Amino acid sequence: MLIFAGGDDQLWPAADSARRFAEMRPDRTEVHIYPEAGHIFSVPGDYAKGMWMGGSAEANAAALQDSDRILGERLADWSR
């Protein structure tokens, strides 16, 4: 399982949940937590559709870029 989570997620405790998954299945879980990112990495800022998402525009953009890179790498590895 590949999990990406924002440490400043204001919708739910995504980082804590991601860590719990990793503790339950450490051999099958890869977790990447972006401490200053919010719930949705592509949201410009911390507010979307009437709900607080957390993170800043900069942190969310950086998390999106890094998580897209990692996802692309893992998909390439898994398809070999």
Secondary structure, 3 states (H helix, E strand, C coil): CEEEEECCCCCCCHHHHHHHHHHHCCCCCEEEEECCECCCCCCCCCEECCEECCECHHHHHHHHHHHHHHHHHHHHHHCC
